[in-house]
Amino acid sequence: MNKRVDTTRLQEMARAYTASAVLYTALDVGLFTHVSNGSNTETALVEATGLRSVDVDRLVSCALSLELLDWEGDHLVNTLDVEAYLVEGKARYAGAWMMFTRADVVGWFDMTQKMRVPDSTKLGMYQELTVESARKYHRATSSIGFGAARRFVKTVDLSARRHLLDLGGGSGAYSITAVEHFQELRATVLDLPPVVIATQEYIADAGVQDRVETLGADFTVGEFPAPVDVVVMASNLPIYDGEVIGGVVSRAFRALESGGEMHLIGEMLNDSRKGPVDAAMWGMNELICGSEGRAHTRAECQEYFASAGFVDIEVIDFVPGILARCVGRKP
Ligand SMILES: C[S@@+](CC[C@H](N)C(=O)[O-])C[C@H]1O[C@@H](n2cnc3c(N)ncnc32)[C@H](O)[C@@H]1O
């Protein structure tokens, strides 16, 4: 029997942008923060946001339908993830990360033209970073990166390691968290020269200047500081093509002592390339940001490690559906 089809899924996809737009506006007007702080009726939200009641009605209907809000009796509550991550002032607030790619919206809707008239460079948007734009960028990445780093130190035992090299370390989330967790560890955050100024501010805030240093450099060229016994490269995989990533992994291999380990953490596609959608979209994001990067599969990442000389290579789910971790050991 033929499988019946209808247009529902396609219609939803055609209008999926509406969900992003509602989330951005809800964050702009502090909807979830107001609800959490007790403005949990539409009357109270009109007062708290200063919006027209018709717009509060529209926004609340969308937020309820998107399962961002729920009813508890006659008042509104945030759903669990919203209460944890989208209420300003809470320790896990990740609003900056949710807004991170908002400036790219126009570019995404100009994708066809960007493909027809391509304009890309190896570093894409990263070649234009200033100290100020790096600070803004890492306010967003740090709102999610420190959580990922805590997950890393809980799952990877670095207690026998002495020197971590953190490639494209950004806010220093992985290095700072790792030295706080493993008493014998020191770390070097390597990132582009304007970025490491911002990195130093995070290091100073954490009070770990004596154990984490920075190096302003482009990891696509040149040898890395050596010797180190662990290398981490997190959340920059789709920015580059296979040649660049393969080159970075090979130079990391050379910088490692025998017995050392490398962890490449990033959005990786399944080998069939049928998802996760997020990994494919981060690859497409590089068209929008003007680099030559693309999404890489798990098998490709394993191959970069194998070609460099790593053994005991594995790809493990790190944040399922979002990030995977490829690990290998230098013999
Ligand atoms: C999404 S952030 C991830 C930061 C950090 N690893 C984390 O997970 O929180 C990507 C970082 O890679 C850095 N990066 C990108 N290209 C680079 C390059 N060619 N050389 C050095 N750093 C680079 C960026 O400046 C940025 O700090």
The ligand as a Tripos MOL2 file, in Angstrom:
@<TRIPOS>MOLECULE
LIG
   27    29     1     0     0
SMALL
NO_CHARGES

@<TRIPOS>ATOM
      1 C1         32.7150   28.8200   18.9550 C.3       1 LIG1
      2 S1         34.2050   29.3780   19.6540 S.3       1 LIG1
      3 C2         34.5820   28.0640   20.7790 C.3       1 LIG1
      4 C3         35.3910   28.5390   21.9590 C.3       1 LIG1
      5 C4         35.7400   27.4550   22.9830 C.3       1 LIG1
      6 N1         36.5450   26.4100   22.4130 N.3       1 LIG1
      7 C5         34.4870   26.8790   23.6130 C.2       1 LIG1
      8 O1         34.1410   25.7320   23.2620 O.co2     1 LIG1
      9 O2         33.8700   27.5590   24.4240 O.co2     1 LIG1
     10 C6         35.3870   29.1440   18.3470 C.3       1 LIG1
     11 C7         36.7410   29.7390   18.6840 C.3       1 LIG1
     12 O3         37.6930   29.3230   17.7000 O.3       1 LIG1
     13 C8         38.5560   30.4160   17.4680 C.3       1 LIG1
     14 N2         39.2040   30.2780   16.1610 N.ar      1 LIG1
     15 C9         38.6000   30.1790   14.9670 C.ar      1 LIG1
     16 N3         39.5170   30.1120   13.9990 N.ar      1 LIG1
     17 C10        40.7190   30.1810   14.5990 C.ar      1 LIG1
     18 C11        42.0500   30.1520   14.1040 C.ar      1 LIG1
     19 N4         42.3000   30.0670   12.7940 N.pl3     1 LIG1
     20 N5         43.0740   30.2280   14.9810 N.ar      1 LIG1
     21 C12        42.8200   30.3420   16.3140 C.ar      1 LIG1
     22 N6         41.5680   30.3550   16.8400 N.ar      1 LIG1
     23 C13        40.5340   30.2860   15.9820 C.ar      1 LIG1
     24 C14        37.6270   31.6170   17.5080 C.3       1 LIG1
     25 O4         38.3170   32.8450   17.6580 O.3       1 LIG1
     26 C15        36.7680   31.2620   18.6910 C.3       1 LIG1
     27 O5         37.3160   31.7360   19.8850 O.3       1 LIG1
@<TRIPOS>BOND
     1     1     2 1
     2     2     3 1
     3     2    10 1
     4     3     4 1
     5     4     5 1
     6     5     6 1
     7     5     7 1
     8     7     8 2
     9     7     9 1
    10    10    11 1
    11    11    12 1
    12    11    26 1
    13    12    13 1
    14    13    14 1
    15    13    24 1
    16    14    15 ar
    17    14    23 ar
    18    15    16 ar
    19    16    17 ar
    20    17    18 ar
    21    17    23 ar
    22    18    19 1
    23    18    20 ar
    24    20    21 ar
    25    21    22 ar
    26    22    23 ar
    27    24    25 1
    28    24    26 1
    29    26    27 1
@<TRIPOS>SUBSTRUCTURE
     1 LIG1         1 GROUP 0 **** ****
